[in-house]
Amino acid sequence: MDKQPKLSIVVPVFRTEKYLSQCIDSVLQQSYNNFELILVDDGSDDKSPFICDGYAKKDPRVIVLYQKNSGLSAARNAGIRIASGDYILFLDSDDYWDDLNALSKLVPDLTCDVVNYGFKKYFDSSGQTANRWVSPQIKETYDALPSVEEKILFLTKHSCYLSCAWNKAVRRSLFQNNALNFREGVLSEDIDWSARVLLTAESMALSPCDFYCYRQREYSITKSIGLRHLQDLKSNIELCRTFITDNISPERKLSYCIYLAYQAGTFFASSSLVHDSSAKALVLSSESLCELLKYRYNTKIKALYWIYRIFGIRGLYLFSKIYALKRG
């Protein structure tokens, strides 16, 4: 694109003093510099606010907001409200970007409403990373598709449309009228947000960039799944199902259902990690979610679908428990 777009990078901050400087430096040291970095401190009681202040004093691109502890979604929404860039990106404060040319590489793909890019899992305990993004051949195949709907369907069929906010650059105009605000007070908030993005976007791009490093901490929220997490996961999927209307084209509906099938699979798989007697009852009362498993383009979803078809919901729950035990 001819114009060099301005980017708004929103970073919700809460008790991450150990990782915060690495996160912020990975943005401020970018070779592309037409951006604003919005740090939203969510009532941290460690040194995080002082770290944010220090960077704001040294770099005019850094904007710091403070709010009482209200959660990740509220912090992101606060950042969205003051963002002035052409596109909004999200970065969690315990994560970082590992390529100083990340934005320079990403900007050429900013020709659509939403640009999906990749990530690496960074394991805190070992310092190792694991990549899981697309090959150049996948990108070439995607770009050659003739229509927007075929491209979006390709993304969902190949598990390239993820239920997370931090691997997407979203045109700021899509956030108007609070259309893409994050729901506050719930866990797994990225699921219905990504669902709404999928239905709202009129165009999407796929970038081969994989600069985002998603830190795997031993005691992070994703490593400590409890009953409430499972309940919120189920309610989020059920909410997303209500977004399906007759106004959605058949192609977009198929893409959307494939996306929801993956979330349903995550729900059943996650149930094995919840050590609460109520988890079994929750799963057994969730048979309606099994209807989504018929959109089985992912290998894991295919397996869950056939287990359900052969053994029913109880078999699906038992399988998830056995699988978790075998994995250790």
Sequence and secondary structure as in RCSB ss.txt:
>XXXX:A:sequence
MDKQPKLSIVVPVFRTEKYLSQCIDSVLQQSYNNFELILVDDGSDDKSPFICDGYAKKDPRVIVLYQKNSGLSAA
RNAGIRIASGDYILFLDSDDYWDDLNALSKLVPDLTCDVVNYGFKKYFDSSGQTANRWVSPQIKETYDALPSVEE
KILFLTKHSCYLSCAWNKAVRRSLFQNNALNFREGVLSEDIDWSARVLLTAESMALSPCDFYCYRQREYSITKSI
GLRHLQDLKSNIELCRTFITDNISPERKLSYCIYLAYQAGTFFASSSLVHDSSAKALVLSSESLCELLKYRYNTK
IKALYWIYRIFGIRGLYLFSKIYALKRG
>XXXX:A:secstr
  S   EEEEEEESS TTTHHHHHHHHHT S   EEEEEEEES  SSHHHHHHHHHHH TTEEEEEE S  HHHH
HHHHHHH  SSEEEE  TT EE  TTHHHHHGGGTTSSEEE  EEEEETTTTEEEE    HHHHHHHHH SSHHH
HHHHHHHTT S S STTEEEEGGGGGGGTT   SS SSHHHHHHHHHHHH S EEE     EEEEE TTSGGGS 
 HHHHHHHHHHHHHHHTT  TTS HHHHHHHHHHHHHHHHHHHHHGGG   HHHHHHHHT GGGGGGGGS  SHH
HHHHHHHHHHHHHHHHHHHHHHHHHHH 
